[in-house]
């Protein structure tokens, strides 16, 4: 008979994954704070050219060491979780498909509620949709092929950028074709400018109902971009599945040379790549297309992944040393409640910054935003430690597991 599937027991947890999730949560908040405190679209386009002095320095530093790195890490960890769940299902004589499908559908519902009712910068909807592709196409992929498929799919937006650059170069001898490309870029630029002003009105001074209306529009637009970003999500999930199934995250000591190389290459090569990409294109101008933009995108995507792997390797190796392991263990409770903490970041920040809350939209200087992040995250770490001293799961993790497995898991400790 097949053993019944259920949530991961305490003894089965992989400590490094919990610590990395907690660390990723801090980075996600450092990345998202600009999009909470001001229009979402401005935060997506690079170093804000309107900023000066300390505000500009902080924004540039964020682009160099934060943006694109922690989303990548969060995605890799999602892929690890996918692999853990399928491995446990197979060990109990089940394919795990039905269970994981319920898990993804529940995540999709949570993500849509988050995007429409709280904050339109949600990543959970994209994760759920990409997870469906992962479940459909890659659950039986051999371990040796996971990194190959992962890197290929992660590079899909880069390949698309170079195709656009080739089209731009080909149009140089055709005035009509060049005019069309430039007009399309100008149209996209105008749409972003119009969307920015609409977000400023809805979120900065609008009512809750007006903010919901704008979030519906933003969510619809982001779903339209899934064809562009979806393959990247799946690619990162596959890389995460490889780290789990290869044993690299379960037994770091047996894979120390790998982690040592990732730390060195990721940081020593990845950071200069990101810096060069920012130097080439510090702020995205959709009317400026061609090889320069494609090269900047290539350096950014490649550098972000390398830096992410460098951060990941640094933490995994640090956990092998008792003194550092004790310090980093503070991240683990927050990581065990990653879904709850991610959503609570949105709730707290929108209530602080949006017009229907305290109304600090576009009033907190960019240079002061990291301090706000560290204070909020410290409160989340302390709350997570207190909560998990009394309960087995975070509140939303508990509800998600109930939906996934069809039975209500025990919540209280003891």
Steps between C-alpha positions, in 0.01 A plus 500: 500500500611856433598701805298817541674817393527781751700811589875475547580394856739703716773235472472497119559871451819617329640780717685671217176541305326666795792738555519583131126569487532739792795675334304518172205661683726781618627553147150488353391777736810706418406460133128568541515794738544749216186361334306528827611854575437624144364392160575138414602577142776742600662231715515259205702716264842535665678784679250785534654798314296745708697417816807681630756466779444228758168401340675430169781306671254277684297439184813412302628271777162326507519435126853365537467264796127439555263530204474182299713298741253417776206438270733253330591339833133479603423329169783247537371415847152448357651246262668325793165477676344350188770233487465422872127447467528270198779299664292446813198401290699242304647357819141436611400337171318799350572720198421809707333665200153545651641625829731752337225613264281585799795682653548711186130580462489614863809716438335647191192596703717656773703687240195641322352617830833659591537670161148643490434579866846590632782565251528456124872417509410142602725212386284212624272494194801467272644229723175302492471521121866411447462218752224355283740496205765341719259230613378436146832496314791438736406283798677197346802683360827318588723679750779551244267696270351731761776767491513491119127562464511744789767723347341484155160609626648764731677647196176522295446874570863567402456314172185699433691822567765405245231414244360849551851644459545310173164632379612852593827460308320355199261795498781756470480480122120510491354833620146361526606200709718719723216748550267216605751367755551848641125561512444173687768596752351846546155347547632268771682790667179705497304209650749475786482876560120491496498197732739674738270800532198273547681313778601828660136613513349165605757403761619839617166669557226259393254305708528127557245437223697718256822319592331164436387618157856598413639174636265307273646685201857443618434130561347459155805667345739278694314188390555622144875507563504138621594376153817707539581423865348153536790308342742682732300388804497139380874514432573615854270232641696237309829630637352475849383144431854415392653633824261276692509185291878512449547503878685833497266671747444191716868414541708816447815339641500240222462783245732757658705555178178590317394750765849649520507556123151648499595744774811620320362511146161632607632802686826574316348471152131567566531841669721652225257368238206670672701822542592505131139439402390793716769721350376416150131552581441645849130568433287316245394709203268298278560731208873413509541154349789316341821318596579728795167422668532129419854488641390681817213251541737206449742631761215570742333159469827309509644709781185478711503121487871481581470740794199308629700176488790680668274613786353152527842334510629749757216413738521125441873503574457730801252254649783245521666716769332487846538870579348611171238226516374643831472850351335389179254279689306820576386501137355147519170573683419780254584259216268232640220759486601640162148521354355669808791744525500583127130587508529688829773717351249609237222559754720709732665702223181583313334608825797725574545651154167490317241775513241285678762432771746743656560670166881507483500426125804669338581667832769267640836594341673221311802521731282422804310210351761230593473602867122448482564158341743386770265607780202324344698184426643492853143512632408212268795292621401551864134429427590183306714370786220565750231347277697182427568452870125440536389374158635256243434719194442860410127582471494510120737204472257303716202592278704425184592155630139432594391582144786300351460176694126510565536446873547758771854475641558541871591861570601529864836372620472207740 
